[in-house]
Amino acid sequence: MTSKSTYRKFDPWRTAPVSEVSRETVVSGHYFNVDRVSYNSAPIGHFQRYLLQANNGESVGVIAVTEDGTIPLVEQYRLPVHRWTLEIPAGHSDNGVLSPLEVAKLKLKEEAGFEAEHYQQICRFVNSPSFSTQHTTLFLARGLTPAHADEERLLTSVRFATPQEALDMVESGTIIDAKSIIAVQALAARPDLLQ
């Protein structure tokens, strides 16, 4: 196997090839605003893009592993895709009112019915850098104990899968939610996280 060297080292902070000329919010919403942004670029001139400006804070997801080695996944009906999904518990920091860790703790309790002794941040990513400013932080939760929660809701919405079963659901297209896919694949790639 041969490797190809690049002509320069990758630098995400090098000078931008475009300059922003103007920005106007054309739609305001709970999770996002839609901004129409005008740019100038030496190679191509003037152009516009519509961008999603996240306005409800950081997104947070938490993949938890129970004492018997299963992952709680939450069934949710998602309007934009008109289907049920299986997802890790998740939420938003509400513009920094809560820290990402506080959101992880709250959502694990509310959505899956657990509290955890240990939380570990496993990654942070930009959801769709081509058109959105939304970031997501993922946590791994271990040392779970049942929390006082809405038992009836939990019985109907929480499903449990082993890490391998969850990975199989990712590969079969049963789990389609990006943050959940990333979290499940992180566990598969890093079995040391479960130690």
Number of C-alpha atoms within 10 A of each C-alpha: 2 4 5 5 7 7 6 6 7 8 7 7 6 7 7 8 9 15 12 13 12 12 15 11 14 10 11 13 11 8 14 18 19 18 18 16 16 16 15 16 13 9 8 8 9 14 13 14 12 17 19 22 18 19 17 19 21 22 25 25 28 30 27 27 21 18 11 7 14 17 23 27 23 21 18 13 12 10 8 6 8 8 9 15 17 21 24 29 28 24 21 23 18 16 13 11 12 15 15 25 19 12 23 31 20 19 22 25 20 19 22 28 23 22 22 20 9 12 17 14 15 17 13 16 14 13 15 11 12 9 13 17 16 20 16 19 21 26 22 22 24 21 14 17 14 12 15 11 14 13 11 8 13 16 11 10 15 20 16 16 16 15 19 14 14 25 20 15 17 19 13 10 11 14 21 16 14 12 24 23 19 16 23 24 17 17 19 16 10 12 10 8 13 13 6
